[in-house]
Amino acid sequence: MGIKEFILPGLASAFVIPGLGQIINGQVVKGLVFLALVFLEIFGLGFSFFASVSNSEALKVEISSGQLGIWAALSRGEFFWTKIFAIAFLITWTIGVADALKVGARRAKRRE
């Protein structure tokens, strides 16, 4: 099994561009779907974070609990959508890397 066919797609999806591993494996449409999903999740993550930060309550100093600013807001349950987008991004990223490795291994095995 060639290491290039097996490892390269996973590394490309993990560290370069999500979806690039699928494109290397010849699954262009699937790669573009992963890329679009990750782009939308990163956009949503940034938008929801800045929308939450712009809320004056999120930046208020919490003297009684000993926490400051954003950390206090996180402990109060603010940044809900930011957490949702972050979790969605991690799930999509993990599935993309695993899929690129699995398909790369299958392709390499067929070539043996």
N, C-alpha and C positions, 0 to 999 in steps of 0.2 A: 504494500500500500504506500503510494507516494505521499510524503509528508506535505508537499505543496497542495495536492488536491484535498487533503484532509484538514490541515490546520489553517491554511491561508484564508478560506472563506470565513471561518469563525473569527479569526483575528481581524479581518477587514470589517466584519459586522460589529465587533466589540469595540475596536479602537479607532477606526477611521470614519466610516459613515454607516449608520444602521441601514441594512438592506443591501449593502455592497456585496456581502457574502452570497446572497441569493443571486445577484446579478453575475458574479463570478461563476456560480454554479449553473448558469444558463437559465435561471428563473427570473427573467427581467420584470415581468408584471408583479410577481410576489415581492421582489426587491423594492420596486417603486411604491407598492402598498405599505411596506414596512417603513420606508423613508417618509412617506406622507403622514403616516400615523405618528411617528416620532416627532416630526416637525410640528404637527398640530398639538401634541402633548407638551412640547417645549414652549410653544406659543401660549398655550393655556396656563402652563405653570408660571411663566413670567407675568402674564396679564393678571392672574389671580393673586400672585404675590404682591405686585405693585398696587393692586386695588385694595388688598388687605392692609398694606403698609400705609396707604394714604388715609386710612381710617385713624383718627386721632386717638382712639382708645387703644390701638395696637402699640402706640409708641409711648403711652403714659407710664411714668415710673411707678412701680409697685413697691412702695416702702414696706407695707405690712408683710408681704411674702418674701421680701429680700431678692426678688427677681426684677430685672430691668427690661424694658422695651419689648422686643420681638419674642424673647424667651418667655416673658410673662403672658404675652398674647397666645403663644403656643400652648401654654399650660391651661389657659382659660378656654381653649377649644376654638380660638379664632384660626384663620388660615385653613378652613375646612377644604375648600376647593384646591388650594395649593397642595395639600396632602394627597387629595384624590388624583390630581394630575401627576404628582411625583410617583405614586404607586403605579399608576397606569403606564408611565414611562418605563419604570423598572421591569414591569411584567412584559411589556412589548419588547424591550431591549433583550431580556433574558430569552424569550421565545425566539427572537430573531437570531441570536447567537447559537442557541441550541439547534435550531433548524438548519442553519448554515453548516454547522459541524456534522449533523446527521446526514444531510444530503451530500456533503463533500466526501464523507466516509463511504457512502453508498456508491458514489461515482468512482472513487478510487478502487473500491473492491471489484466493480465491474470491469475495470481496465486491467486487472491482474490476469 
